[in-house]
Amino acid sequence: KKPYGLVGYSQGCANGLNFESLMLSGTPDQKELLTSSECGLVCRQLLFSAANGSVHGPATESKVHNLITMFEDFFKYQQGYFSHAFISSTLEVLNGVLDSAAFQKFMGGAKSFLPEDMKSFWRETQHLPHIPTCVLRGVHEDHTTPESLEMLCNLLTKQSGSALHDSQVHVYDAVGYPVYVRNRNGRLLKSTDMGGAIQRTHHWSPLAEEVEFVRTQRDVQRGAFDCAKDRHIFPFCDVNARFGIIQYTESENSEE
């Protein structure tokens, strides 16, 4: 057993913070694994954190509500032209899709972008007061933005009124503490957030093989996914090691 740190990416930041909260409020053995000086949590690293949600969430929710209303008006008019059997079959297919495991998993992952779920998350969580938090935030640039993210970038710029984002989360939201909920735990996390310089990059910069299927010829020419991947982790390790939070160890293969 050794001391460890939590590294989260995008929505995984909320998962990591939720893990810490559940362990801290869990059984004595679980709390010991989190607070022990020999094998406990010592630091956090949040990459493009979506723990404060995203403007994409409420904006998409509003659009979906309008779309449902439009569909309802359209299908009400069509009821006089189709048989009862056809309408029943169509509703059965739609219900099957909405009740499917894939759709429910998708909605379960997307709900953390909504304000209600985000506020509920920050209201109930609790975290350790002495754990430093490093964050990595980015602002996209047109000449290095992947072609597959262009629409998301334009949407978020239009919806938020600002271009200071990485295509999915705004720089003012991608921090290590709650922005829209004020409580004791939020003040605690804000005091442990060490901040960090905003980098010129996009939300998918840590990815390589995972985005190969959407990589275009223009992305290859511009090197949209070819940024230095180690910058997402090693500066965080170096900062914590410099202040003694992460201990240096000699390699087992090093010569005496």
HUTALIN-V544025 format. One record per helix or strand of 2 or more residues. SS is the DSSP state (helix for helix, strand for strand). FROM is the first residue (numbers start at 1). LEN is the number of residues. If there is no record, write none. Layout:
# HUTALIN-V544025
ss->SS from->FROM len->LEN
ss->SS from->FROM len->LEN
This chain:
# HUTALIN-V544025
ss->strand from->4 len->6
ss->helix from->12 len->13
ss->helix from->28 len->8
ss->strand from->41 len->7
ss->helix from->55 len->27
ss->helix from->84 len->15
ss->helix from->101 len->13
ss->helix from->115 len->10
ss->strand from->132 len->5
ss->strand from->138 len->2
ss->helix from->142 len->3
ss->helix from->147 len->14
ss->helix from->184 len->9
ss->strand from->199 len->2
ss->helix from->209 len->6
ss->helix from->217 len->6
ss->helix from->229 len->4
ss->helix from->234 len->9
